[in-house]
Amino acid sequence: MARIASVAGHLSADQVVERIKGTVGFWRVQKWLVIYNLLVDPRPLMEVARHVGLAWQTVRNLVSRYNRLGPDVIEGPGKGGRRRAYMTLEEEVEFIEPFFERASTGKVATAMEIKRKLEKHLGHTVHKTTAYRLLKRHGWRKIVPRPSHVQADKAEQEEFKKNSRQR
C-alpha cells in the first residue's frame, strides 16, 4: 500500500480556498488544488496526481517544497525571465543611451560598432546577433529607403528617357 501524503499546516483549508479564488493562472490554481486535496483528504500522491491531472513527480516535488518553504513556493515568480542575460534591462538602457543620443543628432551608429563596444564592456566576445537583439529589445530599428524600386527595369527607364517628349 502506498504511503499517505500530507502537507504542513502553513495554511488552513479555508485559507487555501481563498487563495485559489484569488489566484490568476491555470498552473498556480493546479498547485493550490494539490495542497487543498492533501489538506482535506490526505491520500497517496499517485491518487492526488490522477485527480488533479498532474504527474505524480510534479505533485511530489510541489508537496516537498511546500512543506519546506511554505506558501511562497506556489506564489513565487514562476517561469520565464532573463536568466542568461549579460546585463539587466537597466544596465542595457544605460549602455545604449549614448548611441541613441548620437543618432538623434544625425550621426550613424552601426550594429557592428555597438557590438564592439558591448564586447569591450563585457570583457569577452559575443555573437553579432546579440547586438541586434539588444537593439530590437530597446526599439531601435533602422529604416532606410531603397535606392531603386524592386521591380524597376533599367532598360525600360532608359528607353523612356530617350523617347519621352522634351519640354
C-alpha positions as CSV (number, residue, x, y, z in Angstrom):
1,M,0.0,0.0,0.0
2,A,1.3,3.5,-0.9
3,R,2.3,5.9,1.8
4,I,-0.3,8.6,2.7
5,A,1.0,12.1,1.8
6,S,0.4,15.1,3.9
7,V,1.2,18.8,3.8
8,A,2.5,21.0,6.6
9,G,-0.1,23.2,8.3
10,H,1.1,26.5,6.9
11,L,-2.5,27.5,5.9
12,S,-5.9,26.1,6.8
13,A,-8.2,24.7,4.1
14,D,-10.3,27.8,4.1
15,Q,-7.3,30.0,3.5
16,V,-6.2,27.8,0.6
17,V,-9.7,28.1,-0.9
18,E,-9.4,31.9,-0.6
19,R,-6.0,31.7,-2.3
20,I,-7.5,29.6,-5.1
21,K,-10.2,32.1,-5.7
22,G,-7.7,35.0,-5.8
23,T,-5.1,33.2,-8.0
24,V,-4.6,34.1,-11.6
25,G,-3.1,31.5,-13.9
26,F,-4.0,27.9,-14.5
27,W,-0.8,26.3,-13.2
28,R,-0.9,28.2,-9.9
29,V,-4.5,27.1,-9.4
30,Q,-3.4,23.5,-10.1
31,K,-0.8,23.7,-7.4
32,W,-3.2,25.2,-4.9
33,L,-5.6,22.3,-5.7
34,V,-2.9,19.8,-4.9
35,I,-2.4,21.4,-1.5
36,Y,-6.1,21.7,-0.9
37,N,-6.7,18.0,-1.8
38,L,-4.0,16.9,0.7
39,L,-5.3,19.1,3.4
40,V,-8.9,18.0,3.1
41,D,-8.4,14.3,2.1
42,P,-4.8,13.0,2.7
43,R,-4.1,10.1,0.4
44,P,-1.2,8.7,-1.7
45,L,0.5,11.1,-4.2
46,M,-0.5,9.0,-7.2
47,E,-4.2,9.4,-6.4
48,V,-3.9,13.2,-5.9
49,A,-1.9,13.4,-9.2
50,R,-4.5,11.5,-11.0
51,H,-7.3,13.6,-9.5
52,V,-5.7,16.9,-10.3
53,G,-4.2,16.0,-13.6
54,L,-0.5,16.3,-12.9
55,A,2.4,13.9,-13.0
56,W,3.0,12.3,-9.6
57,Q,6.6,13.5,-9.6
58,T,5.3,17.1,-10.0
59,V,3.0,16.6,-7.1
60,R,5.8,15.1,-5.0
61,N,8.1,18.0,-5.8
62,L,5.4,20.5,-5.0
63,V,4.5,18.9,-1.7
64,S,8.1,18.6,-0.7
65,R,8.8,22.3,-1.5
66,Y,5.6,23.5,0.2
67,N,6.4,21.6,3.4
68,R,9.9,23.0,3.5
69,L,9.4,26.6,2.3
70,G,5.7,27.4,2.8
71,P,3.1,29.1,0.6
72,D,5.6,31.3,-1.1
73,V,6.6,28.3,-3.3
74,I,3.3,28.5,-5.1
75,E,3.1,32.3,-5.4
76,G,6.7,32.7,-6.4
77,P,7.8,34.5,-9.6
78,G,7.1,31.5,-11.8
79,K,8.7,30.6,-15.1
80,G,10.4,32.8,-17.6
81,G,12.7,35.7,-17.1
82,R,16.2,36.6,-18.3
83,R,18.3,34.1,-16.5
84,R,21.2,34.2,-19.0
85,A,21.3,37.9,-19.8
86,Y,24.7,39.6,-19.9
87,M,23.2,42.8,-18.3
88,T,20.0,43.8,-16.6
89,L,17.5,45.9,-18.6
90,E,18.5,49.0,-16.7
91,E,22.2,48.4,-17.5
92,E,21.3,47.8,-21.2
93,V,19.4,51.2,-21.2
94,E,22.4,52.9,-19.7
95,F,24.8,51.2,-22.1
96,I,22.8,52.0,-25.2
97,E,21.8,55.6,-24.2
98,P,24.9,57.3,-25.8
99,F,24.1,55.6,-29.1
100,F,20.6,57.0,-29.0
101,E,21.9,60.5,-28.3
102,R,24.3,60.3,-31.2
103,A,21.6,59.0,-33.5
104,S,19.2,61.9,-32.5
105,T,21.9,64.3,-33.7
106,G,22.1,62.6,-37.1
107,K,25.2,60.5,-36.5
108,V,25.0,56.9,-37.6
109,A,25.8,54.1,-35.2
110,T,26.2,50.7,-36.8
111,A,25.4,47.4,-35.2
112,M,29.0,46.3,-35.5
113,E,30.2,49.4,-33.7
114,I,27.7,48.7,-30.9
115,K,28.9,45.0,-30.9
116,R,32.5,46.1,-30.4
117,K,31.6,48.4,-27.6
118,L,29.5,45.7,-26.0
119,E,32.4,43.2,-26.1
120,K,34.6,45.8,-24.6
121,H,32.0,46.5,-21.8
122,L,31.5,42.8,-21.1
123,G,35.2,41.7,-21.5
124,H,34.6,38.9,-23.9
125,T,33.4,38.3,-27.4
126,V,29.7,37.9,-28.3
127,H,27.9,36.9,-31.4
128,K,26.7,39.7,-33.7
129,T,23.0,38.7,-33.2
130,T,23.5,39.6,-29.5
131,A,23.9,43.2,-30.6
132,Y,20.9,43.0,-32.9
133,R,18.7,41.5,-30.2
134,L,19.8,44.2,-27.8
135,L,18.8,46.9,-30.3
136,K,15.5,45.3,-31.0
137,R,14.7,45.0,-27.3
138,H,15.0,48.7,-27.0
139,G,13.0,49.6,-30.0
140,W,15.9,50.6,-32.3
141,R,15.3,49.9,-35.9
142,K,16.9,51.5,-38.9
143,I,14.6,52.4,-41.8
144,V,16.5,53.0,-45.0
145,P,14.8,53.8,-48.3
146,R,15.7,51.5,-51.1
147,P,17.9,53.1,-53.8
148,S,15.5,51.9,-56.5
149,H,12.2,50.1,-56.9
150,V,12.4,46.3,-56.7
151,Q,10.6,45.7,-60.0
152,A,12.4,48.6,-61.8
153,D,13.8,47.7,-65.2
154,K,16.9,49.8,-66.1
155,A,16.5,49.3,-69.9
156,E,12.9,50.4,-69.8
157,Q,13.8,53.5,-67.8
158,E,16.5,54.4,-70.3
159,E,14.0,53.8,-73.2
160,F,11.5,56.1,-71.5
161,K,14.1,58.9,-71.1
162,K,15.1,58.7,-74.8
163,N,11.5,58.6,-76.2
164,S,9.7,60.9,-73.8
165,R,8.7,64.4,-75.0
166,Q,11.2,67.2,-74.1
167,R,9.8,70.4,-72.6
